[in-house]
Amino acid sequence: MNPFLKSLNVACGEQIHVASWPVAPGNAARQHPDPATNTGEQWADLITPVYAIETCTWTLAPFQRLSVDGLKKNTPAGLESETDPDLYNGWARIFAPDGTCVAKADKDFDGLLLADVSTHRLLLALICLLLQLMMVTDLLLDRPQRDAHTQGHN
């Protein structure tokens, strides 16, 4: 994920992020040489909560629910359509700013995925992020003094 885009979202005060993942099967359908992170399962359970933690935002990962008819309609001409839509379904998630999964869809779920978005939880996550930034800034600002002090003792 592009760190500059994340930084822009954080700087703009983003509080709720909606991830936009394409249709992808789960790990069971992955074939070599596809990387492990190129599946709907990894996007839903690994990359999306990392975004939530890194940016301290509520992060929604909506996914499409496919049927056998949907697979046929989305298969390019000349290719044989897949027959198992379950490989593509069930990846919708909602993550709290601390990366906790607060709502998860089942494979056969049709409907709205809901979660109670608490601003208190967001505030705690933002305080943690500010503390992390203060520590990093302190390390960066003290670095020249530490380097000078260390070089003097060699």
C-alpha positions as CSV (number, residue, x, y, z in Angstrom):
1,M,0.0,0.0,0.0
2,N,1.3,3.4,-1.0
3,P,2.6,5.1,2.2
4,F,2.1,8.6,0.7
5,L,-1.6,8.0,0.1
6,K,-1.9,6.7,3.7
7,S,-0.1,9.7,5.0
8,L,-2.4,12.0,3.0
9,N,-5.5,10.2,4.5
10,V,-4.1,10.6,8.0
11,A,-3.2,14.2,7.5
12,C,-6.7,14.9,6.2
13,G,-8.2,13.4,9.4
14,E,-9.7,10.3,7.9
15,Q,-11.7,8.4,10.5
16,I,-13.5,5.7,8.4
17,H,-11.8,4.1,5.4
18,V,-13.5,2.0,2.9
19,A,-11.1,-0.4,1.2
20,S,-11.7,-1.1,-2.4
21,W,-10.5,-4.7,-3.2
22,P,-11.3,-6.4,-6.5
23,V,-13.0,-9.8,-6.7
24,A,-10.5,-12.5,-5.7
25,P,-10.6,-16.1,-4.5
26,G,-9.4,-17.3,-1.2
27,N,-6.0,-19.0,-0.4
28,A,-7.4,-22.4,-1.5
29,A,-7.5,-21.3,-5.1
30,R,-4.1,-19.7,-5.2
31,Q,-1.7,-21.2,-7.8
32,H,2.0,-20.8,-8.2
33,P,3.5,-18.3,-8.9
34,D,0.8,-16.1,-7.4
35,P,2.0,-14.5,-4.2
36,A,0.2,-15.3,-1.0
37,T,-1.0,-11.7,-0.7
38,N,-2.9,-11.9,-3.9
39,T,-6.1,-13.4,-2.5
40,G,-9.3,-12.1,-1.0
41,E,-8.6,-13.9,2.2
42,Q,-5.2,-12.1,2.7
43,W,-6.7,-8.7,1.7
44,A,-9.6,-9.2,4.2
45,D,-7.7,-10.7,7.1
46,L,-4.1,-9.3,6.8
47,I,-3.8,-6.1,4.7
48,T,-7.1,-4.4,5.8
49,P,-6.5,-4.7,9.6
50,V,-2.9,-3.4,9.0
51,Y,-4.3,-0.3,7.4
52,A,-6.7,0.2,10.3
53,I,-3.8,-0.1,12.8
54,E,-1.3,2.1,10.8
55,T,-3.8,4.9,10.3
56,C,-6.0,4.5,13.4
57,T,-9.2,4.4,11.4
58,W,-12.3,2.3,11.2
59,T,-11.7,0.2,8.1
60,L,-14.4,-1.4,6.1
61,A,-13.6,-4.2,3.6
62,P,-16.7,-4.7,1.4
63,F,-16.6,-7.6,-1.0
64,Q,-19.0,-8.7,-3.8
65,R,-21.1,-11.9,-3.3
66,L,-20.8,-14.0,-6.5
67,S,-23.2,-16.6,-7.7
68,V,-22.7,-19.2,-10.5
69,D,-24.5,-16.8,-12.9
70,G,-22.2,-14.0,-11.7
71,L,-19.2,-16.1,-12.5
72,K,-20.5,-16.8,-16.0
73,K,-21.2,-13.1,-16.7
74,N,-17.7,-12.1,-15.4
75,T,-15.7,-14.7,-17.3
76,P,-14.1,-13.3,-20.5
77,A,-15.3,-14.8,-23.8
78,G,-13.4,-17.9,-24.8
79,L,-12.6,-19.0,-21.3
80,E,-14.4,-21.7,-19.3
81,S,-16.4,-20.3,-16.4
82,E,-15.6,-21.4,-12.8
83,T,-18.4,-23.3,-11.0
84,D,-17.7,-22.7,-7.3
85,P,-18.5,-19.1,-6.3
86,D,-17.7,-20.0,-2.6
87,L,-14.0,-19.3,-3.3
88,Y,-14.9,-15.7,-3.8
89,N,-17.4,-15.1,-1.1
90,G,-17.3,-14.2,2.6
91,W,-14.4,-11.7,2.7
92,A,-16.3,-8.7,4.0
93,R,-15.0,-7.3,7.3
94,I,-15.1,-4.3,9.5
95,F,-12.0,-3.5,11.6
96,A,-11.7,-1.1,14.6
97,P,-8.7,1.3,14.7
98,D,-6.8,-1.2,16.8
99,G,-7.1,-3.9,14.1
100,T,-9.8,-5.9,15.9
101,C,-12.3,-7.5,13.6
102,V,-15.7,-6.3,14.8
103,A,-17.9,-7.8,12.0
104,K,-17.3,-10.6,9.6
105,A,-19.5,-12.0,6.8
106,D,-20.1,-15.7,6.3
107,K,-19.7,-17.3,2.8
108,D,-23.4,-17.3,2.2
109,F,-24.1,-13.9,3.7
110,D,-26.5,-11.6,1.8
111,G,-27.2,-8.2,3.4
112,L,-25.6,-5.3,5.3
113,L,-22.6,-5.8,7.6
114,L,-23.0,-3.5,10.6
115,A,-20.8,-2.4,13.5
116,D,-21.1,0.2,16.2
117,V,-18.5,2.8,15.4
118,S,-17.3,4.2,18.8
119,T,-15.4,7.4,18.7
120,H,-13.9,6.6,22.2
121,R,-12.1,3.6,20.6
122,L,-10.9,5.9,17.8
123,L,-9.6,8.5,20.4
124,L,-7.6,5.8,22.2
125,A,-6.1,4.6,19.0
126,L,-5.2,8.2,18.0
127,I,-3.5,8.8,21.4
128,C,-1.4,5.6,20.8
129,L,-0.5,6.9,17.3
130,L,0.5,10.3,18.7
131,L,2.7,8.6,21.3
132,Q,4.4,6.5,18.6
133,L,5.0,9.6,16.5
134,M,6.5,11.4,19.5
135,M,8.9,8.5,20.1
136,V,10.0,8.5,16.5
137,T,10.4,12.2,16.4
138,D,12.4,12.1,19.6
139,L,14.7,9.4,18.1
140,L,15.2,11.5,14.9
141,L,15.9,14.7,16.7
142,D,18.3,13.2,19.3
143,R,20.2,11.3,16.6
144,P,22.8,14.0,15.8
145,Q,23.6,14.4,19.5
146,R,23.9,10.7,20.0
147,D,26.0,10.3,17.0
148,A,28.3,13.1,18.1
149,H,28.5,11.7,21.6
150,T,29.2,8.1,20.3
151,Q,31.9,9.3,17.9
152,G,33.7,11.2,20.7
153,H,34.1,7.9,22.6
154,N,35.6,5.9,19.8
